Amino acid sequence: MSVETVARRYANALADIAVGSGNPAPVQKELKTWEQMLEVNHDLRQVFHNPSIPQDSKEKVLESLISKASPSATTANFLRVLLKNKRLTELGSINQRFDSVLDERGGVISAKVISARPLTDEEINDLRANLIKITSGKEIKLKFEIDESLIGGAITRVGSTVYDGSVKTQLKLLKEEMIKS
């Protein structure tokens, strides 16, 4: 099973529980903290990733960390389930998907903008306004990435729709037209 499929399943299940409790924000924040802790601490990550370490030893380590960190019951139980199912090392992917699920359920649309250079505040505001029009007034959460190979312009991904206004693509299309002529 792919990491994306696993992440989607766990994220949806967690979202059901967290949203059902009325306030998913603390769980979201706590899981980000756990993710960072596992990223930064190489030895800890190795404990949970190493198949030669017995499961009961991993459980003791996790329980010790839970007792020190005192996360919410939802977060603690979720971490236990991940460890039991040998998915704790997938926490980063699960967190990303959990954020997306919460956004979707809250009516927020994520858009990824890839540009050749950082956009100015004015360009960001114009882009956001245009995306709000395209999405019938829904709130937009923008994520930015720089790719100098685009030469100029930008590529915007909203869900499965891609709006490509990059100079690189325009030059490629122009070249194809010239070859056809």
N, C-alpha and C positions, 0 to 999 in steps of 0.2 A: 504494500500500500504506500502511495507517495506521501511525502511529508506534507504537501498541501492538503491532501485528503484528510490526513490525520489531524492537522491543525484546524481544518474547517469543522470536523466533527466535535472535537474537544471545545473549540471556541463557541460553537452554537449551544452545546450542552451547558457550558459555564454561563453563557449569556442568558439562557432560560432561567437559571437559578439566580444569578446576580440581579437581573432585571425584575424577577419575581419578588426579590427581597425589597425592592423599592429604590435601592441606591447602588448601582454598579461601580461608581467612581472609586470607593475605597479598595475594592477588589482589584480594579484596574491598576491603581497606584501601587498596591502591595505586590502584585505580580511583576510589575516593572522593576521594583526593587530586588525581587528574587532573581529576575533575569540578569540584572546588572551584577548581582553578587556571584552568580554562576559564571558570568563572562569574565569578571575580573580575577576571581580566585581559581587559578589553573588546577591546583590540587583538589579542590572541591569538585570541580567539573570532572576531573579524572575519576574520582570515587564513584560518581553516579554513571559514568560512561563505561567504566571497566567491567566487562562481564565476569572476570575472575574474582571479583569481590562479591561475597555472598549477599543475597538480597536482605537478610536480616541485619547485616552490618550497615547496609545503606539505609535501612529503615531507622536504625538507631541514630545515625548521623542526622537524618532529616528530622527526627523527633527532637533531637538536641537543638537543632537550629530553630525549629518551630517554638520550642519552649523559651528560647532566648529572644526571638523576634516578636513573639506574641501577635501573629497576624489574626485576622478575623477567622471565624470558624469556616466560612465558605472558602477562603484562600487556603487554609491549612488542610481542609479535606480535599480540595482540588489537587494540591501538591502531593498528598498521599496517594490519590488515585493515579496521578501521572507516574509516580515512582512504582506503584504496584504493577502498572501496565507497561513499565519500562519506556516511558515517554517523557520523563523529566528533562532529558537532554534536548527535547523539542520545544522547550518553553518559549524560546524566542519567536519561533514561527507561530506558535499558538497565540502568543500575545499580540502579534501583528494582526492575525486574523480576528482575534477577540475585539481589538480596536475597530476594525472594519465592520464587524457584525453590530457593535454598539452604535456606530455611526449610521449604518443602514437602518437600524430599528428606530433611530432618532430622526430619520429623515435627512441626514447629512450626506452629501455626495462628495466622494474623494476624487480629486483630479490631480494628475501628475503632469507637471510642466517641465519639459526639457528644452533648455535654451542654450544658445552659444555663449551667452554672457549673463551675469546677474541682471535681473529686471529691475527697473526703477520702481519706486512706489506708485508713480502715476500709471506705469504699464501694468503693474499688478492690479491696481484698482480697476482699470479699463477691462482687463482680462476677467476679473471676478464679476464685473457687471455684465459682460457678454455671456459668461457661463451661467449666471443666474437667469438671464433671459432664455437661454437655450434649455435650461432644466426647469422651466416654468416656476421660477421663484424659489427654488430650494436652496438651502444653505450649502455653501461650497467650502470644502477643506482642501487647500492647495498644498502640494508638496513639490519642491523645486529640485532640479538637478541640472548641472552644467555639462554640456557636451560641445566642446569647441569645434568638433568636426562638422557641426551643422552650419558653420560659417556665419549664419545670421538667422533671424526668425526664431520660431519655436514649434515644438510638437506638444500637443496637449492630449492627454488620454483621460477620458471621462467614462468610467466603466469599460465597456468593450468598444467604445467609439474613439477613433483617433482623428484628431484634426492636425494635419501636417502643413504648417506654413513655413517650413525651414527653407533656407536658400539652397541647401544641399539637394533637397528633393526637387525644387524648382529647376535647378541646373540639370539634374538627372532627366527630368521630363523633357526639358528643352533639347538635350542631347539626343534622346530617343526620337523626338519629332524631326530633328535635323537628319538623323540616319534614315528615317522613313522617306524623307523627301527626295 
